[in-house]
Amino acid sequence: MNWDIVEGNWKQFKGKVKAQWGDLTDEHLDVIAGKRVELVGKIQEAYGTTRDDAEAQIKRFEELNKD
């Protein structure tokens, strides 16, 4: 998954991200704005997880949403 494309089409990806990480608020999604690093931080914050675990979750998300 190319995060430049995700960032450029963030409005379309927000729904997929919200479906995957339901604890992220609309405010979180606005701050993330398609930036992978921001997504990692917000997952850590919302779920109390480690950076490595957040990265692993995003990697799985990327694999499921390759198209």
mmCIF file of the N, C-alpha and C atoms, coordinates in Angstrom:
data_MODEL
# 
_entry.id   MODEL 
# 
loop_
_atom_site.group_PDB 
_atom_site.id 
_atom_site.type_symbol 
_atom_site.label_atom_id 
_atom_site.label_alt_id 
_atom_site.label_comp_id 
_atom_site.label_asym_id 
_atom_site.label_entity_id 
_atom_site.label_seq_id 
_atom_site.pdbx_PDB_ins_code 
_atom_site.Cartn_x 
_atom_site.Cartn_y 
_atom_site.Cartn_z 
_atom_site.occupancy 
_atom_site.B_iso_or_equiv 
_atom_site.pdbx_formal_charge 
_atom_site.auth_seq_id 
_atom_site.auth_comp_id 
_atom_site.auth_asym_id 
_atom_site.auth_atom_id 
_atom_site.pdbx_PDB_model_num 
ATOM 1   N N  . MET A 1 1  ? 0.858   -1.178 0.000  1.00 0.00 ? 1  MET A N  1 
ATOM 2   C CA . MET A 1 1  ? 0.000   0.000  0.000  1.00 0.00 ? 1  MET A CA 1 
ATOM 3   C C  . MET A 1 1  ? 0.899   1.235  0.000  1.00 0.00 ? 1  MET A C  1 
ATOM 4   N N  . ASN A 1 2  ? 0.637   2.115  -0.930 1.00 0.00 ? 2  ASN A N  1 
ATOM 5   C CA . ASN A 1 2  ? 1.403   3.346  -1.049 1.00 0.00 ? 2  ASN A CA 1 
ATOM 6   C C  . ASN A 1 2  ? 0.721   4.424  -0.205 1.00 0.00 ? 2  ASN A C  1 
ATOM 7   N N  . TRP A 1 3  ? 1.395   4.885  0.831  1.00 0.00 ? 3  TRP A N  1 
ATOM 8   C CA . TRP A 1 3  ? 0.770   5.835  1.750  1.00 0.00 ? 3  TRP A CA 1 
ATOM 9   C C  . TRP A 1 3  ? 0.641   7.226  1.154  1.00 0.00 ? 3  TRP A C  1 
ATOM 10  N N  . ASP A 1 4  ? 1.370   7.537  0.078  1.00 0.00 ? 4  ASP A N  1 
ATOM 11  C CA . ASP A 1 4  ? 1.138   8.795  -0.626 1.00 0.00 ? 4  ASP A CA 1 
ATOM 12  C C  . ASP A 1 4  ? -0.255  8.775  -1.248 1.00 0.00 ? 4  ASP A C  1 
ATOM 13  N N  . ILE A 1 5  ? -0.646  7.619  -1.786 1.00 0.00 ? 5  ILE A N  1 
ATOM 14  C CA . ILE A 1 5  ? -1.977  7.459  -2.370 1.00 0.00 ? 5  ILE A CA 1 
ATOM 15  C C  . ILE A 1 5  ? -3.037  7.507  -1.276 1.00 0.00 ? 5  ILE A C  1 
ATOM 16  N N  . VAL A 1 6  ? -2.761  6.833  -0.163 1.00 0.00 ? 6  VAL A N  1 
ATOM 17  C CA . VAL A 1 6  ? -3.709  6.851  0.964  1.00 0.00 ? 6  VAL A CA 1 
ATOM 18  C C  . VAL A 1 6  ? -3.925  8.283  1.426  1.00 0.00 ? 6  VAL A C  1 
ATOM 19  N N  . GLU A 1 7  ? -2.833  9.013  1.572  1.00 0.00 ? 7  GLU A N  1 
ATOM 20  C CA . GLU A 1 7  ? -2.938  10.401 2.031  1.00 0.00 ? 7  GLU A CA 1 
ATOM 21  C C  . GLU A 1 7  ? -3.747  11.238 1.038  1.00 0.00 ? 7  GLU A C  1 
ATOM 22  N N  . GLY A 1 8  ? -3.511  11.038 -0.247 1.00 0.00 ? 8  GLY A N  1 
ATOM 23  C CA . GLY A 1 8  ? -4.225  11.787 -1.266 1.00 0.00 ? 8  GLY A CA 1 
ATOM 24  C C  . GLY A 1 8  ? -5.699  11.439 -1.348 1.00 0.00 ? 8  GLY A C  1 
ATOM 25  N N  . ASN A 1 9  ? -6.047  10.225 -0.975 1.00 0.00 ? 9  ASN A N  1 
ATOM 26  C CA . ASN A 1 9  ? -7.439  9.756  -1.025 1.00 0.00 ? 9  ASN A CA 1 
ATOM 27  C C  . ASN A 1 9  ? -7.964  9.449  0.375  1.00 0.00 ? 9  ASN A C  1 
ATOM 28  N N  . TRP A 1 10 ? -7.560  10.216 1.332  1.00 0.00 ? 10 TRP A N  1 
ATOM 29  C CA . TRP A 1 10 ? -7.853  9.929  2.733  1.00 0.00 ? 10 TRP A CA 1 
ATOM 30  C C  . TRP A 1 10 ? -9.351  9.793  3.008  1.00 0.00 ? 10 TRP A C  1 
ATOM 31  N N  . LYS A 1 11 ? -10.159 10.632 2.370  1.00 0.00 ? 11 LYS A N  1 
ATOM 32  C CA . LYS A 1 11 ? -11.604 10.554 2.626  1.00 0.00 ? 11 LYS A CA 1 
ATOM 33  C C  . LYS A 1 11 ? -12.149 9.177  2.284  1.00 0.00 ? 11 LYS A C  1 
ATOM 34  N N  . GLN A 1 12 ? -11.612 8.549  1.259  1.00 0.00 ? 12 GLN A N  1 
ATOM 35  C CA . GLN A 1 12 ? -12.061 7.214  0.871  1.00 0.00 ? 12 GLN A CA 1 
ATOM 36  C C  . GLN A 1 12 ? -11.544 6.154  1.836  1.00 0.00 ? 12 GLN A C  1 
ATOM 37  N N  . PHE A 1 13 ? -10.353 6.339  2.388  1.00 0.00 ? 13 PHE A N  1 
ATOM 38  C CA . PHE A 1 13 ? -9.764  5.349  3.278  1.00 0.00 ? 13 PHE A CA 1 
ATOM 39  C C  . PHE A 1 13 ? -10.241 5.482  4.725  1.00 0.00 ? 13 PHE A C  1 
ATOM 40  N N  . LYS A 1 14 ? -10.769 6.634  5.095  1.00 0.00 ? 14 LYS A N  1 
ATOM 41  C CA . LYS A 1 14 ? -11.202 6.844  6.473  1.00 0.00 ? 14 LYS A CA 1 
ATOM 42  C C  . LYS A 1 14 ? -12.180 5.776  6.941  1.00 0.00 ? 14 LYS A C  1 
ATOM 43  N N  . GLY A 1 15 ? -13.095 5.401  6.072  1.00 0.00 ? 15 GLY A N  1 
ATOM 44  C CA . GLY A 1 15 ? -14.087 4.388  6.439  1.00 0.00 ? 15 GLY A CA 1 
ATOM 45  C C  . GLY A 1 15 ? -13.453 3.044  6.730  1.00 0.00 ? 15 GLY A C  1 
ATOM 46  N N  . LYS A 1 16 ? -12.461 2.662  5.929  1.00 0.00 ? 16 LYS A N  1 
ATOM 47  C CA . LYS A 1 16 ? -11.759 1.393  6.154  1.00 0.00 ? 16 LYS A CA 1 
ATOM 48  C C  . LYS A 1 16 ? -10.972 1.438  7.454  1.00 0.00 ? 16 LYS A C  1 
ATOM 49  N N  . VAL A 1 17 ? -10.341 2.571  7.720  1.00 0.00 ? 17 VAL A N  1 
ATOM 50  C CA . VAL A 1 17 ? -9.567  2.717  8.960  1.00 0.00 ? 17 VAL A CA 1 
ATOM 51  C C  . VAL A 1 17 ? -10.512 2.686  10.162 1.00 0.00 ? 17 VAL A C  1 
ATOM 52  N N  . LYS A 1 18 ? -11.624 3.375  10.054 1.00 0.00 ? 18 LYS A N  1 
ATOM 53  C CA . LYS A 1 18 ? -12.611 3.405  11.144 1.00 0.00 ? 18 LYS A CA 1 
ATOM 54  C C  . LYS A 1 18 ? -13.186 2.010  11.396 1.00 0.00 ? 18 LYS A C  1 
ATOM 55  N N  . ALA A 1 19 ? -13.398 1.238  10.314 1.00 0.00 ? 19 ALA A N  1 
ATOM 56  C CA . ALA A 1 19 ? -13.905 -0.127 10.468 1.00 0.00 ? 19 ALA A CA 1 
ATOM 57  C C  . ALA A 1 19 ? -12.880 -1.015 11.166 1.00 0.00 ? 19 ALA A C  1 
ATOM 58  N N  . GLN A 1 20 ? -11.617 -0.811 10.885 1.00 0.00 ? 20 GLN A N  1 
ATOM 59  C CA . GLN A 1 20 ? -10.542 -1.619 11.479 1.00 0.00 ? 20 GLN A CA 1 
ATOM 60  C C  . GLN A 1 20 ? -10.276 -1.224 12.927 1.00 0.00 ? 20 GLN A C  1 
ATOM 61  N N  . TRP A 1 21 ? -10.243 0.080  13.193 1.00 0.00 ? 21 TRP A N  1 
ATOM 62  C CA . TRP A 1 21 ? -9.926  0.589  14.528 1.00 0.00 ? 21 TRP A CA 1 
ATOM 63  C C  . TRP A 1 21 ? -11.071 1.479  14.987 1.00 0.00 ? 21 TRP A C  1 
ATOM 64  N N  . GLY A 1 22 ? -12.133 0.848  15.448 1.00 0.00 ? 22 GLY A N  1 
ATOM 65  C CA . GLY A 1 22 ? -13.353 1.547  15.828 1.00 0.00 ? 22 GLY A CA 1 
ATOM 66  C C  . GLY A 1 22 ? -13.217 2.517  16.981 1.00 0.00 ? 22 GLY A C  1 
ATOM 67  N N  . ASP A 1 23 ? -12.169 2.364  17.791 1.00 0.00 ? 23 ASP A N  1 
ATOM 68  C CA . ASP A 1 23 ? -11.975 3.284  18.910 1.00 0.00 ? 23 ASP A CA 1 
ATOM 69  C C  . ASP A 1 23 ? -11.393 4.620  18.476 1.00 0.00 ? 23 ASP A C  1 
ATOM 70  N N  . LEU A 1 24 ? -10.947 4.723  17.227 1.00 0.00 ? 24 LEU A N  1 
ATOM 71  C CA . LEU A 1 24 ? -10.440 6.001  16.732 1.00 0.00 ? 24 LEU A CA 1 
ATOM 72  C C  . LEU A 1 24 ? -11.625 6.908  16.423 1.00 0.00 ? 24 LEU A C  1 
ATOM 73  N N  . THR A 1 25 ? -11.570 8.107  16.944 1.00 0.00 ? 25 THR A N  1 
ATOM 74  C CA . THR A 1 25 ? -12.658 9.067  16.747 1.00 0.00 ? 25 THR A CA 1 
ATOM 75  C C  . THR A 1 25 ? -12.485 9.798  15.417 1.00 0.00 ? 25 THR A C  1 
ATOM 76  N N  . ASP A 1 26 ? -13.523 10.520 15.033 1.00 0.00 ? 26 ASP A N  1 
ATOM 77  C CA . ASP A 1 26 ? -13.421 11.347 13.827 1.00 0.00 ? 26 ASP A CA 1 
ATOM 78  C C  . ASP A 1 26 ? -12.319 12.390 13.985 1.00 0.00 ? 26 ASP A C  1 
ATOM 79  N N  . GLU A 1 27 ? -12.152 12.886 15.190 1.00 0.00 ? 27 GLU A N  1 
ATOM 80  C CA . GLU A 1 27 ? -11.072 13.842 15.468 1.00 0.00 ? 27 GLU A CA 1 
ATOM 81  C C  . GLU A 1 27 ? -9.712  13.185 15.232 1.00 0.00 ? 27 GLU A C  1 
ATOM 82  N N  . HIS A 1 28 ? -9.538  11.953 15.714 1.00 0.00 ? 28 HIS A N  1 
ATOM 83  C CA . HIS A 1 28 ? -8.290  11.219 15.463 1.00 0.00 ? 28 HIS A CA 1 
ATOM 84  C C  . HIS A 1 28 ? -8.054  11.100 13.964 1.00 0.00 ? 28 HIS A C  1 
ATOM 85  N N  . LEU A 1 29 ? -9.111  10.719 13.226 1.00 0.00 ? 29 LEU A N  1 
ATOM 86  C CA . LEU A 1 29 ? -8.982  10.518 11.789 1.00 0.00 ? 29 LEU A CA 1 
ATOM 87  C C  . LEU A 1 29 ? -8.613  11.813 11.077 1.00 0.00 ? 29 LEU A C  1 
ATOM 88  N N  . ASP A 1 30 ? -9.127  12.936 11.564 1.00 0.00 ? 30 ASP A N  1 
ATOM 89  C CA . ASP A 1 30 ? -8.764  14.228 10.982 1.00 0.00 ? 30 ASP A CA 1 
ATOM 90  C C  . ASP A 1 30 ? -7.292  14.550 11.230 1.00 0.00 ? 30 ASP A C  1 
ATOM 91  N N  . VAL A 1 31 ? -6.795  14.219 12.412 1.00 0.00 ? 31 VAL A N  1 
ATOM 92  C CA . VAL A 1 31 ? -5.384  14.453 12.740 1.00 0.00 ? 31 VAL A CA 1 
ATOM 93  C C  . VAL A 1 31 ? -4.487  13.527 11.916 1.00 0.00 ? 31 VAL A C  1 
ATOM 94  N N  . ILE A 1 32 ? -4.898  12.287 11.761 1.00 0.00 ? 32 ILE A N  1 
ATOM 95  C CA . ILE A 1 32 ? -4.103  11.305 11.009 1.00 0.00 ? 32 ILE A CA 1 
ATOM 96  C C  . ILE A 1 32 ? -3.951  11.759 9.561  1.00 0.00 ? 32 ILE A C  1 
ATOM 97  N N  . ALA A 1 33 ? -5.046  12.166 8.948  1.00 0.00 ? 33 ALA A N  1 
ATOM 98  C CA . ALA A 1 33 ? -5.059  12.713 7.583  1.00 0.00 ? 33 ALA A CA 1 
ATOM 99  C C  . ALA A 1 33 ? -4.236  11.888 6.595  1.00 0.00 ? 33 ALA A C  1 
ATOM 100 N N  . GLY A 1 34 ? -4.265  10.573 6.741  1.00 0.00 ? 34 GLY A N  1 
ATOM 101 C CA . GLY A 1 34 ? -3.578  9.699  5.798  1.00 0.00 ? 34 GLY A CA 1 
ATOM 102 C C  . GLY A 1 34 ? -2.111  9.467  6.080  1.00 0.00 ? 34 GLY A C  1 
ATOM 103 N N  . LYS A 1 35 ? -1.611  10.013 7.162  1.00 0.00 ? 35 LYS A N  1 
ATOM 104 C CA . LYS A 1 35 ? -0.194  9.868  7.493  1.00 0.00 ? 35 LYS A CA 1 
ATOM 105 C C  . LYS A 1 35 ? 0.010   8.621  8.346  1.00 0.00 ? 35 LYS A C  1 
ATOM 106 N N  . ARG A 1 36 ? 0.845   7.724  7.864  1.00 0.00 ? 36 ARG A N  1 
ATOM 107 C CA . ARG A 1 36 ? 1.068   6.436  8.529  1.00 0.00 ? 36 ARG A CA 1 
ATOM 108 C C  . ARG A 1 36 ? 1.614   6.617  9.943  1.00 0.00 ? 36 ARG A C  1 
ATOM 109 N N  . VAL A 1 37 ? 2.558   7.532  10.103 1.00 0.00 ? 37 VAL A N  1 
ATOM 110 C CA . VAL A 1 37 ? 3.169   7.763  11.417 1.00 0.00 ? 37 VAL A CA 1 
ATOM 111 C C  . VAL A 1 37 ? 2.115   8.234  12.418 1.00 0.00 ? 37 VAL A C  1 
ATOM 112 N N  . GLU A 1 38 ? 1.224   9.097  11.970 1.00 0.00 ? 38 GLU A N  1 
ATOM 113 C CA . GLU A 1 38 ? 0.143   9.563  12.844 1.00 0.00 ? 38 GLU A CA 1 
ATOM 114 C C  . GLU A 1 38 ? -0.791  8.421  13.214 1.00 0.00 ? 38 GLU A C  1 
ATOM 115 N N  . LEU A 1 39 ? -1.067  7.542  12.246 1.00 0.00 ? 39 LEU A N  1 
ATOM 116 C CA . LEU A 1 39 ? -1.935  6.392  12.515 1.00 0.00 ? 39 LEU A CA 1 
ATOM 117 C C  . LEU A 1 39 ? -1.313  5.496  13.575 1.00 0.00 ? 39 LEU A C  1 
ATOM 118 N N  . VAL A 1 40 ? -0.024  5.243  13.465 1.00 0.00 ? 40 VAL A N  1 
ATOM 119 C CA . VAL A 1 40 ? 0.675   4.431  14.472 1.00 0.00 ? 40 VAL A CA 1 
ATOM 120 C C  . VAL A 1 40 ? 0.479   5.044  15.858 1.00 0.00 ? 40 VAL A C  1 
ATOM 121 N N  . GLY A 1 41 ? 0.713   6.341  15.967 1.00 0.00 ? 41 GLY A N  1 
ATOM 122 C CA . GLY A 1 41 ? 0.586   7.021  17.261 1.00 0.00 ? 41 GLY A CA 1 
ATOM 123 C C  . GLY A 1 41 ? -0.820  6.979  17.818 1.00 0.00 ? 41 GLY A C  1 
ATOM 124 N N  . LYS A 1 42 ? -1.806  7.169  16.963 1.00 0.00 ? 42 LYS A N  1 
ATOM 125 C CA . LYS A 1 42 ? -3.199  7.170  17.439 1.00 0.00 ? 42 LYS A CA 1 
ATOM 126 C C  . LYS A 1 42 ? -3.654  5.769  17.832 1.00 0.00 ? 42 LYS A C  1 
ATOM 127 N N  . ILE A 1 43 ? -3.163  4.739  17.149 1.00 0.00 ? 43 ILE A N  1 
ATOM 128 C CA . ILE A 1 43 ? -3.477  3.365  17.553 1.00 0.00 ? 43 ILE A CA 1 
ATOM 129 C C  . ILE A 1 43 ? -2.868  3.095  18.924 1.00 0.00 ? 43 ILE A C  1 
ATOM 130 N N  . GLN A 1 44 ? -1.634  3.510  19.114 1.00 0.00 ? 44 GLN A N  1 
ATOM 131 C CA . GLN A 1 44 ? -0.980  3.329  20.421 1.00 0.00 ? 44 GLN A CA 1 
ATOM 132 C C  . GLN A 1 44 ? -1.782  4.039  21.518 1.00 0.00 ? 44 GLN A C  1 
ATOM 133 N N  . GLU A 1 45 ? -2.168  5.254  21.243 1.00 0.00 ? 45 GLU A N  1 
ATOM 134 C CA . GLU A 1 45 ? -2.895  6.072  22.208 1.00 0.00 ? 45 GLU A CA 1 
ATOM 135 C C  . GLU A 1 45 ? -4.267  5.476  22.533 1.00 0.00 ? 45 GLU A C  1 
ATOM 136 N N  . ALA A 1 46 ? -5.018  5.105  21.503 1.00 0.00 ? 46 ALA A N  1 
ATOM 137 C CA . ALA A 1 46 ? -6.386  4.634  21.693 1.00 0.00 ? 46 ALA A CA 1 
ATOM 138 C C  . ALA A 1 46 ? -6.457  3.236  22.295 1.00 0.00 ? 46 ALA A C  1 
ATOM 139 N N  . TYR A 1 47 ? -5.477  2.387  21.966 1.00 0.00 ? 47 TYR A N  1 
ATOM 140 C CA . TYR A 1 47 ? -5.536  0.988  22.384 1.00 0.00 ? 47 TYR A CA 1 
ATOM 141 C C  . TYR A 1 47 ? -4.488  0.618  23.442 1.00 0.00 ? 47 TYR A C  1 
ATOM 142 N N  . GLY A 1 48 ? -3.632  1.560  23.803 1.00 0.00 ? 48 GLY A N  1 
ATOM 143 C CA . GLY A 1 48 ? -2.617  1.276  24.820 1.00 0.00 ? 48 GLY A CA 1 
ATOM 144 C C  . GLY A 1 48 ? -1.659  0.180  24.400 1.00 0.00 ? 48 GLY A C  1 
ATOM 145 N N  . THR A 1 49 ? -1.288  0.187  23.150 1.00 0.00 ? 49 THR A N  1 
ATOM 146 C CA . THR A 1 49 ? -0.433  -0.856 22.601 1.00 0.00 ? 49 THR A CA 1 
ATOM 147 C C  . THR A 1 49 ? 0.973   -0.314 22.334 1.00 0.00 ? 49 THR A C  1 
ATOM 148 N N  . THR A 1 50 ? 1.883   -1.214 22.061 1.00 0.00 ? 50 THR A N  1 
ATOM 149 C CA . THR A 1 50 ? 3.248   -0.804 21.751 1.00 0.00 ? 50 THR A CA 1 
ATOM 150 C C  . THR A 1 50 ? 3.334   -0.335 20.307 1.00 0.00 ? 50 THR A C  1 
ATOM 151 N N  . ARG A 1 51 ? 4.406   0.355  20.009 1.00 0.00 ? 51 ARG A N  1 
ATOM 152 C CA . ARG A 1 51 ? 4.641   0.809  18.631 1.00 0.00 ? 51 ARG A CA 1 
ATOM 153 C C  . ARG A 1 51 ? 4.754   -0.397 17.692 1.00 0.00 ? 51 ARG A C  1 
ATOM 154 N N  . ASP A 1 52 ? 5.472   -1.432 18.134 1.00 0.00 ? 52 ASP A N  1 
ATOM 155 C CA . ASP A 1 52 ? 5.638   -2.627 17.305 1.00 0.00 ? 52 ASP A CA 1 
ATOM 156 C C  . ASP A 1 52 ? 4.298   -3.295 17.004 1.00 0.00 ? 52 ASP A C  1 
ATOM 157 N N  . ASP A 1 53 ? 3.426   -3.361 18.002 1.00 0.00 ? 53 ASP A N  1 
ATOM 158 C CA . ASP A 1 53 ? 2.114   -3.966 17.788 1.00 0.00 ? 53 ASP A CA 1 
ATOM 159 C C  . ASP A 1 53 ? 1.274   -3.108 16.837 1.00 0.00 ? 53 ASP A C  1 
ATOM 160 N N  . ALA A 1 54 ? 1.331   -1.803 17.007 1.00 0.00 ? 54 ALA A N  1 
ATOM 161 C CA . ALA A 1 54 ? 0.597   -0.911 16.109 1.00 0.00 ? 54 ALA A CA 1 
ATOM 162 C C  . ALA A 1 54 ? 1.101   -1.059 14.677 1.00 0.00 ? 54 ALA A C  1 
ATOM 163 N N  . GLU A 1 55 ? 2.415   -1.145 14.520 1.00 0.00 ? 55 GLU A N  1 
ATOM 164 C CA . GLU A 1 55 ? 3.001   -1.347 13.190 1.00 0.00 ? 55 GLU A CA 1 
ATOM 165 C C  . GLU A 1 55 ? 2.529   -2.673 12.578 1.00 0.00 ? 55 GLU A C  1 
ATOM 166 N N  . ALA A 1 56 ? 2.470   -3.713 13.392 1.00 0.00 ? 56 ALA A N  1 
ATOM 167 C CA . ALA A 1 56 ? 2.025   -5.032 12.918 1.00 0.00 ? 56 ALA A CA 1 
ATOM 168 C C  . ALA A 1 56 ? 0.556   -4.973 12.492 1.00 0.00 ? 56 ALA A C  1 
ATOM 169 N N  . GLN A 1 57 ? -0.259  -4.260 13.249 1.00 0.00 ? 57 GLN A N  1 
ATOM 170 C CA . GLN A 1 57 ? -1.668  -4.112 12.897 1.00 0.00 ? 57 GLN A CA 1 
ATOM 171 C C  . GLN A 1 57 ? -1.822  -3.387 11.561 1.00 0.00 ? 57 GLN A C  1 
ATOM 172 N N  . ILE A 1 58 ? -1.027  -2.349 11.364 1.00 0.00 ? 58 ILE A N  1 
ATOM 173 C CA . ILE A 1 58 ? -1.090  -1.594 10.112 1.00 0.00 ? 58 ILE A CA 1 
ATOM 174 C C  . ILE A 1 58 ? -0.606  -2.450 8.953  1.00 0.00 ? 58 ILE A C  1 
ATOM 175 N N  . LYS A 1 59 ? 0.415   -3.246 9.181  1.00 0.00 ? 59 LYS A N  1 
ATOM 176 C CA . LYS A 1 59 ? 0.920   -4.128 8.125  1.00 0.00 ? 59 LYS A CA 1 
ATOM 177 C C  . LYS A 1 59 ? -0.184  -5.104 7.688  1.00 0.00 ? 59 LYS A C  1 
ATOM 178 N N  . ARG A 1 60 ? -0.907  -5.681 8.657  1.00 0.00 ? 60 ARG A N  1 
ATOM 179 C CA . ARG A 1 60 ? -2.022  -6.571 8.323  1.00 0.00 ? 60 ARG A CA 1 
ATOM 180 C C  . ARG A 1 60 ? -3.108  -5.817 7.569  1.00 0.00 ? 60 ARG A C  1 
ATOM 181 N N  . PHE A 1 61 ? -3.394  -4.600 7.988  1.00 0.00 ? 61 PHE A N  1 
ATOM 182 C CA . PHE A 1 61 ? -4.379  -3.763 7.316  1.00 0.00 ? 61 PHE A CA 1 
ATOM 183 C C  . PHE A 1 61 ? -3.953  -3.503 5.868  1.00 0.00 ? 61 PHE A C  1 
ATOM 184 N N  . GLU A 1 62 ? -2.690  -3.201 5.673  1.00 0.00 ? 62 GLU A N  1 
ATOM 185 C CA . GLU A 1 62 ? -2.177  -2.963 4.318  1.00 0.00 ? 62 GLU A CA 1 
ATOM 186 C C  . GLU A 1 62 ? -2.348  -4.188 3.438  1.00 0.00 ? 62 GLU A C  1 
ATOM 187 N N  . GLU A 1 63 ? -2.044  -5.355 3.992  1.00 0.00 ? 63 GLU A N  1 
ATOM 188 C CA . GLU A 1 63 ? -2.164  -6.596 3.222  1.00 0.00 ? 63 GLU A CA 1 
ATOM 189 C C  . GLU A 1 63 ? -3.615  -6.888 2.827  1.00 0.00 ? 63 GLU A C  1 
ATOM 190 N N  . LEU A 1 64 ? -4.544  -6.537 3.703  1.00 0.00 ? 64 LEU A N  1 
ATOM 191 C CA . LEU A 1 64 ? -5.957  -6.776 3.434  1.00 0.00 ? 64 LEU A CA 1 
ATOM 192 C C  . LEU A 1 64 ? -6.561  -5.746 2.467  1.00 0.00 ? 64 LEU A C  1 
ATOM 193 N N  . ASN A 1 65 ? -5.883  -4.611 2.319  1.00 0.00 ? 65 ASN A N  1 
ATOM 194 C CA . ASN A 1 65 ? -6.428  -3.520 1.515  1.00 0.00 ? 65 ASN A CA 1 
ATOM 195 C C  . ASN A 1 65 ? -5.487  -3.119 0.384  1.00 0.00 ? 65 ASN A C  1 
ATOM 196 N N  . LYS A 1 66 ? -4.881  -4.104 -0.244 1.00 0.00 ? 66 LYS A N  1 
ATOM 197 C CA . LYS A 1 66 ? -3.914  -3.837 -1.316 1.00 0.00 ? 66 LYS A CA 1 
ATOM 198 C C  . LYS A 1 66 ? -4.538  -3.158 -2.532 1.00 0.00 ? 66 LYS A C  1 
ATOM 199 N N  . ASP A 1 67 ? -5.774  -3.431 -2.789 1.00 0.00 ? 67 ASP A N  1 
ATOM 200 C CA . ASP A 1 67 ? -6.410  -2.889 -3.988 1.00 0.00 ? 67 ASP A CA 1 
ATOM 201 C C  . ASP A 1 67 ? -6.730  -1.459 -3.876 1.00 0.00 ? 67 ASP A C  1 
# 
